[in-house]
Amino acid sequence: MAEPLKNQYGPDIPHRIADMIAAVSPEFRRQDFLAHVLPDYDSLELMPRGWHMADGLFHALPGNYAHAIDILLASLPPAKAATSVTSPTQDREGGSLAPFLFMPHTFFVARYGLADFEPSMRAQYELTQRFTAEFSIRPFLQKHQQATLRQLQAWLDDPSEHVRRLVSEGTRPRLPWASRLPEFQRDPSPVLALLEQLRDDPSLYVRRSVANNLNDIGKDHPDLLLATAERWYQGAGKERQWLVRHALRNVIKAGDRRALALLGYEATDAIAVTQADIAPRQLSIGDTTALSCVVTNGSARTQSLMIDFQIHFVKANGNTRAKVFKLLQTELGAGQSLAVTKKISLAPLTTRKLYGGRHQVDLLINGQCHPLGHFQLGDAP
């Protein structure tokens, strides 16, 4: 099992932050900061450690917020160049959690800077180029929505891909690890207006964020997601086509016919699934089984096929919940057949707990369900 992230964010982090700030300002009360942070540090998870250190910064920096921000910004290393990283957990300098060194700085802005808009925006502009300000911008969108939207609009053409990504990532209505933005869940039009201007951004890092934001919007407004995807796909180059496909990934997995048709996967005609087999069918947690079948195109035309499979996992209460797994995309000519095989691991995962019982397995072809059979999962040996 993977080591918890918090273990890579140990007590050395408060000391490093204290050293950086003390090196640029004698007004920073280093010992007060460490005395506030360290006693409870080991008992906290990763994100609470960031908030706890933000409170420590409040206790150890000068009381004037704008002056405190000047000190924090003076302690930062130079901003990094474009990297096309895909997550703040990827180090722009080499170690997996190095950017999280600046997480307490962003949390300090979020918790203590709402009354000082301009210094806070200046701080977020700098901090997002070292870590990410996607979490700290959200309280400002809630309390100062119009002013913050104007600031984000001004950042749309910024040379830094990290700043441009903040525009799309910070406005995600359902950003993971963060509080939701209920006003944008109800009416995402201000967010969509920003995404329209970033959909062809030269950076994949930004375009991936745009796709994730559009995917978020679709969870509350599926028709708006589909309408936007259809409009964006018209005359799109390969980069925007990828963006649209990524934004549609959840509805594609759910077999939405409108989304599948947009990507060229129309309702299938005379597709047969035969010779279905699951072996072995009796399994224990930790085992592996394999599914196999033959897909035949019985029509007189070539068909574009998106083939996935889904397992109806048994839950603790005995009910089941289907999870779709991507398999392949292919062109199948008239009268042609294709053998499909896939190994399925039933190893325990931190993201999914397994329970014993009958697990139905289906093949999905352009969203249409073809039952393959089932396997019986017992307890671990």
C-alpha positions as CSV (number, residue, x, y, z in Angstrom):
1,M,0.0,0.0,0.0
2,A,1.3,3.5,-0.9
3,E,2.8,5.6,1.8
4,P,0.4,8.4,3.0
5,L,1.3,11.7,1.5
6,K,1.5,13.4,4.8
7,N,4.5,11.3,5.7
8,Q,6.4,13.2,2.9
9,Y,5.3,16.4,4.5
10,G,6.9,15.9,7.9
11,P,8.1,18.3,10.7
12,D,11.0,19.4,8.5
13,I,8.5,21.4,6.5
14,P,7.7,24.0,9.2
15,H,11.4,24.4,9.9
16,R,12.1,25.0,6.2
17,I,9.3,27.6,6.0
18,A,10.5,29.3,9.1
19,D,14.1,29.5,7.8
20,M,13.0,30.9,4.5
21,I,10.9,33.7,6.1
22,A,13.4,34.5,8.8
23,A,16.1,34.9,6.2
24,V,14.3,37.9,4.7
25,S,12.6,39.5,7.7
26,P,13.7,40.0,11.3
27,E,10.0,40.8,12.1
28,F,9.1,37.2,11.6
29,R,8.9,35.5,15.0
30,R,10.4,32.2,14.1
31,Q,10.2,30.5,17.5
32,D,6.5,31.6,17.9
33,F,5.7,30.0,14.6
34,L,7.4,26.7,15.5
35,A,5.9,26.7,19.0
36,H,2.4,27.1,17.5
37,V,2.9,24.5,14.8
38,L,5.0,21.6,16.1
39,P,3.1,20.3,19.2
40,D,0.1,19.1,17.2
41,Y,1.7,18.5,13.8
42,D,2.1,14.8,13.8
43,S,-1.5,14.1,14.6
44,L,-2.8,16.0,11.5
45,E,-3.4,14.8,8.0
46,L,-1.9,16.6,4.9
47,M,-4.3,19.4,4.3
48,P,-5.0,20.1,8.0
49,R,-1.2,20.5,8.4
50,G,-1.3,23.3,5.8
51,W,-4.2,25.1,7.6
52,H,-2.4,24.7,10.9
53,M,0.8,26.3,9.5
54,A,-1.3,29.1,8.0
55,D,-2.5,29.8,11.6
56,G,1.1,29.7,12.7
57,L,2.0,32.3,10.1
58,F,-0.7,34.5,11.4
59,H,0.7,34.3,14.9
60,A,4.3,34.9,13.8
61,L,4.0,37.6,11.1
62,P,3.3,41.3,11.6
63,G,-0.3,42.1,12.2
64,N,-0.7,44.3,9.2
65,Y,-1.8,41.9,6.5
66,A,-0.4,43.7,3.5
67,H,3.0,43.9,5.2
68,A,2.8,40.3,6.1
69,I,2.2,39.4,2.4
70,D,5.2,41.5,1.4
71,I,7.3,39.4,3.7
72,L,5.9,36.1,2.5
73,L,6.4,37.0,-1.1
74,A,10.0,38.1,-0.4
75,S,10.7,34.7,1.0
76,L,9.7,32.8,-2.2
77,P,12.2,31.4,-4.7
78,P,12.0,32.5,-8.3
79,A,8.9,31.4,-10.3
80,K,9.4,28.4,-12.5
81,A,9.1,28.3,-16.2
82,A,6.4,26.4,-18.1
83,T,6.6,22.7,-17.3
84,S,3.3,21.1,-18.5
85,V,2.9,19.4,-15.2
86,T,-0.5,17.9,-14.6
87,S,-0.9,18.1,-10.8
88,P,0.4,20.2,-7.9
89,T,1.7,16.9,-6.4
90,Q,4.3,16.8,-9.2
91,D,7.4,18.6,-8.3
92,R,8.6,21.4,-10.6
93,E,12.0,20.8,-9.0
94,G,12.1,17.0,-8.7
95,G,10.5,15.7,-5.5
96,S,6.9,14.6,-5.4
97,L,5.6,17.1,-2.7
98,A,8.1,20.0,-3.0
99,P,5.5,22.5,-4.3
100,F,3.4,21.8,-1.2
101,L,6.0,23.7,0.7
102,F,3.9,26.8,-0.2
103,M,0.5,25.4,0.6
104,P,0.4,27.1,4.0
105,H,1.1,30.4,2.3
106,T,-2.0,30.0,0.1
107,F,-4.1,28.9,3.1
108,F,-2.9,32.0,4.9
109,V,-4.3,34.2,2.1
110,A,-7.6,32.2,2.0
111,R,-8.2,32.5,5.8
112,Y,-6.8,36.0,6.6
113,G,-6.8,37.9,3.3
114,L,-10.5,38.3,2.4
115,A,-10.6,41.9,3.7
116,D,-7.5,42.9,1.7
117,F,-8.4,42.1,-1.9
118,E,-5.5,43.6,-3.8
119,P,-2.6,42.3,-1.7
120,S,-4.3,38.9,-1.8
121,M,-4.6,38.8,-5.6
122,R,-0.9,39.8,-5.8
123,A,0.0,36.9,-3.5
124,Q,-2.1,34.4,-5.4
125,Y,-0.6,35.5,-8.7
126,E,2.9,34.7,-7.3
127,L,2.0,31.6,-5.3
128,T,0.2,29.8,-8.1
129,Q,3.5,29.9,-10.0
130,R,5.2,28.0,-7.2
131,F,2.4,25.7,-5.9
132,T,-1.3,26.4,-6.9
133,A,-3.8,29.0,-5.8
134,E,-6.8,26.9,-6.9
135,F,-7.8,26.4,-3.3
136,S,-7.2,29.9,-2.0
137,I,-9.0,31.7,-4.8
138,R,-12.3,30.1,-4.0
139,P,-13.2,32.1,-0.9
140,F,-12.7,35.2,-3.0
141,L,-15.0,33.9,-5.6
142,Q,-17.6,33.4,-2.9
143,K,-17.2,36.7,-1.1
144,H,-16.0,39.0,-3.9
145,Q,-17.3,37.2,-7.0
146,Q,-17.4,40.0,-9.5
147,A,-14.1,41.5,-8.5
148,T,-12.4,38.1,-8.6
149,L,-13.9,37.3,-12.0
150,R,-12.5,40.5,-13.3
151,Q,-9.1,39.6,-12.0
152,L,-9.3,36.2,-13.6
153,Q,-10.3,37.7,-16.9
154,A,-7.2,39.9,-16.7
155,W,-5.0,36.8,-16.2
156,L,-6.3,35.0,-19.3
157,D,-3.5,36.3,-21.4
158,D,-0.7,36.0,-18.8
159,P,2.6,34.5,-20.1
160,S,2.6,31.9,-17.3
161,E,0.7,28.7,-17.9
162,H,0.3,28.4,-14.1
163,V,-1.6,31.7,-13.9
164,R,-3.8,30.8,-16.9
165,R,-4.5,27.4,-15.3
166,L,-5.6,29.1,-12.1
167,V,-8.4,30.8,-14.1
168,S,-9.8,27.4,-15.1
169,E,-8.9,25.3,-12.2
170,G,-9.9,27.8,-9.5
171,T,-13.4,28.2,-10.9
172,R,-14.2,24.4,-11.1
173,P,-17.6,24.0,-9.4
174,R,-16.6,20.6,-7.9
175,L,-12.8,20.9,-7.4
176,P,-11.5,17.8,-5.6
177,W,-10.1,18.5,-2.0
178,A,-11.9,21.8,-2.0
179,S,-15.3,23.3,-1.0
180,R,-17.7,23.5,-3.9
181,L,-18.9,26.7,-5.5
182,P,-22.7,26.4,-5.2
183,E,-23.4,29.6,-7.2
184,F,-21.5,28.3,-10.1
185,Q,-23.2,24.9,-9.7
186,R,-26.5,26.7,-10.1
187,D,-25.3,29.0,-12.9
188,P,-22.0,28.1,-14.6
189,S,-22.3,30.8,-17.3
190,P,-19.5,33.1,-15.7
191,V,-17.2,30.1,-15.6
192,L,-18.0,28.9,-19.2
193,A,-17.3,32.5,-20.4
194,L,-13.7,32.1,-19.1
195,L,-13.4,28.5,-20.5
196,E,-14.4,29.7,-23.9
197,Q,-11.3,31.9,-24.0
198,L,-9.0,29.1,-22.8
199,R,-10.2,26.2,-24.9
200,D,-7.4,26.6,-27.4
201,D,-4.6,27.5,-24.9
202,P,-1.2,26.5,-26.2
203,S,-0.5,24.6,-22.9
204,L,-1.8,21.0,-22.4
205,Y,-1.7,21.8,-18.7
206,V,-4.3,24.5,-19.1
207,R,-6.4,22.6,-21.7
208,R,-6.6,19.6,-19.3
209,S,-7.9,21.9,-16.6
210,V,-10.5,23.4,-19.0
211,A,-11.7,19.9,-19.8
212,N,-11.9,19.0,-16.1
213,N,-13.9,22.2,-15.4
214,L,-16.3,21.4,-18.2
215,N,-16.7,17.9,-16.9
216,D,-17.5,19.4,-13.5
217,I,-20.2,21.6,-15.1
218,G,-21.7,18.5,-16.8
219,K,-22.4,16.8,-13.4
220,D,-24.9,19.5,-12.7
221,H,-25.9,20.5,-16.2
222,P,-25.4,17.6,-18.6
223,D,-27.3,19.2,-21.5
224,L,-25.0,22.3,-21.2
225,L,-22.0,20.0,-21.3
226,L,-23.2,18.2,-24.4
227,A,-24.2,21.4,-26.2
228,T,-20.9,23.0,-25.4
229,A,-19.0,19.9,-26.5
230,E,-20.9,19.8,-29.8
231,R,-20.2,23.5,-30.5
232,W,-16.5,23.2,-29.6
233,Y,-16.0,20.0,-31.7
234,Q,-17.1,21.7,-34.9
235,G,-14.0,22.5,-37.0
236,A,-11.8,21.6,-34.0
237,G,-8.1,20.7,-34.4
238,K,-6.7,17.6,-32.7
239,E,-5.9,19.5,-29.4
240,R,-9.4,20.7,-28.9
241,Q,-10.8,17.4,-30.0
242,W,-8.8,15.8,-27.2
243,L,-10.1,18.4,-24.7
244,V,-13.7,17.6,-25.7
245,R,-13.2,13.9,-25.4
246,H,-11.6,14.4,-22.0
247,A,-14.5,16.6,-20.8
248,L,-17.0,13.9,-22.0
249,R,-15.2,11.0,-20.3
250,N,-17.9,10.5,-17.6
251,V,-20.9,10.6,-19.9
252,I,-19.0,8.4,-22.4
253,K,-18.5,5.8,-19.6
254,A,-22.2,6.1,-18.8
255,G,-23.0,5.3,-22.4
256,D,-24.6,8.6,-23.4
257,R,-25.6,8.1,-27.0
258,R,-25.4,11.9,-27.8
259,A,-21.8,12.1,-26.6
260,L,-20.8,8.8,-28.3
261,A,-22.4,10.0,-31.6
262,L,-20.4,13.3,-31.4
263,L,-17.1,11.3,-31.3
264,G,-18.2,9.1,-34.2
265,Y,-19.6,6.1,-32.3
266,E,-23.2,5.8,-33.6
267,A,-25.7,3.3,-32.5
268,T,-24.4,-0.1,-33.6
269,D,-26.1,-2.2,-36.3
270,A,-26.0,-6.0,-36.3
271,I,-23.2,-6.3,-33.8
272,A,-23.1,-9.7,-32.1
273,V,-21.1,-10.8,-29.0
274,T,-20.5,-14.6,-28.9
275,Q,-18.2,-17.1,-27.2
276,A,-18.3,-15.2,-23.9
277,D,-16.3,-16.7,-21.1
278,I,-15.1,-15.6,-17.6
279,A,-12.4,-17.9,-16.1
280,P,-12.1,-18.6,-13.3
281,R,-15.6,-17.8,-12.1
282,Q,-15.0,-18.6,-8.4
283,L,-12.5,-16.1,-6.9
284,S,-11.1,-14.8,-3.7
285,I,-10.1,-11.2,-3.0
286,G,-6.6,-10.8,-4.5
287,D,-7.2,-13.2,-7.4
288,T,-7.3,-12.4,-11.1
289,T,-9.8,-13.6,-13.7
290,A,-10.0,-13.2,-17.5
291,L,-12.9,-12.3,-19.7
292,S,-13.0,-13.2,-23.4
293,C,-15.5,-13.0,-26.2
294,V,-15.8,-12.5,-29.9
295,V,-17.4,-9.3,-31.4
296,T,-18.7,-9.7,-35.0
297,N,-20.0,-7.0,-37.3
298,G,-22.8,-8.6,-39.1
299,S,-23.8,-5.5,-41.1
300,A,-22.8,-4.5,-44.6
301,R,-20.8,-1.5,-43.5
302,T,-17.7,-0.7,-41.5
303,Q,-18.5,0.5,-38.0
304,S,-16.6,2.5,-35.5
305,L,-16.7,0.8,-32.1
306,M,-15.9,1.9,-28.6
307,I,-15.6,-1.2,-26.5
308,D,-15.5,-1.1,-22.7
309,F,-16.5,-3.5,-20.0
310,Q,-18.3,-2.9,-16.7
311,I,-18.3,-4.8,-13.4
312,H,-21.3,-4.6,-11.1
313,F,-19.3,-4.5,-7.8
314,V,-21.2,-5.7,-4.7
315,K,-21.4,-3.1,-1.9
316,A,-21.5,-3.6,1.8
317,N,-25.3,-3.6,1.9
318,G,-25.5,-6.3,-0.8
319,N,-26.6,-3.9,-3.6
320,T,-24.3,-3.4,-6.6
321,R,-22.7,-0.5,-8.4
322,A,-21.5,-0.6,-11.9
323,K,-18.0,0.6,-12.7
324,V,-16.9,1.0,-16.3
325,F,-13.3,0.3,-17.5
326,K,-11.9,1.4,-20.8
327,L,-11.0,-1.3,-23.2
328,L,-10.4,-0.3,-26.9
329,Q,-11.6,1.7,-29.8
330,T,-11.5,0.1,-33.3
331,E,-12.9,0.0,-36.8
332,L,-14.6,-3.3,-37.6
333,G,-15.3,-4.0,-41.3
334,A,-18.4,-5.6,-42.7
335,G,-18.5,-9.3,-41.7
336,Q,-15.3,-9.1,-39.6
337,S,-14.9,-10.5,-36.1
338,L,-12.6,-9.4,-33.3
339,A,-11.5,-11.5,-30.3
340,V,-11.6,-9.5,-27.1
341,T,-9.7,-10.4,-23.9
342,K,-9.1,-8.7,-20.7
343,K,-7.6,-9.7,-17.3
344,I,-9.4,-8.4,-14.2
345,S,-7.5,-8.1,-10.9
346,L,-9.5,-8.3,-7.7
347,A,-6.7,-7.0,-5.6
348,P,-7.7,-4.6,-2.8
349,L,-7.4,-0.9,-3.5
350,T,-7.4,2.1,-1.2
351,T,-10.1,3.6,-3.5
352,R,-12.4,0.6,-3.6
353,K,-13.3,-1.9,-1.0
354,L,-14.3,-5.3,-2.3
355,Y,-17.1,-7.5,-0.9
356,G,-18.1,-11.1,-1.5
357,G,-21.0,-12.0,-3.8
358,R,-22.1,-12.3,-7.4
359,H,-20.5,-9.8,-9.7
360,Q,-22.1,-9.3,-13.1
361,V,-19.8,-8.4,-16.1
362,D,-20.9,-6.7,-19.2
363,L,-19.4,-5.6,-22.5
364,L,-20.3,-2.1,-23.6
365,I,-20.2,-1.4,-27.3
366,N,-21.0,2.2,-28.2
367,G,-22.9,2.4,-25.0
368,Q,-25.0,-0.7,-25.6
369,C,-24.8,-3.4,-23.0
370,H,-24.0,-7.0,-23.8
371,P,-24.0,-9.2,-20.7
372,L,-21.0,-11.6,-20.6
373,G,-21.8,-13.5,-17.4
374,H,-20.6,-13.3,-13.8
375,F,-18.0,-14.3,-11.3
376,Q,-18.4,-15.2,-7.6
377,L,-16.1,-13.4,-5.2
378,G,-15.5,-14.9,-1.8
379,D,-13.4,-13.7,1.1
380,A,-9.6,-13.4,0.9
381,P,-7.8,-16.7,1.7
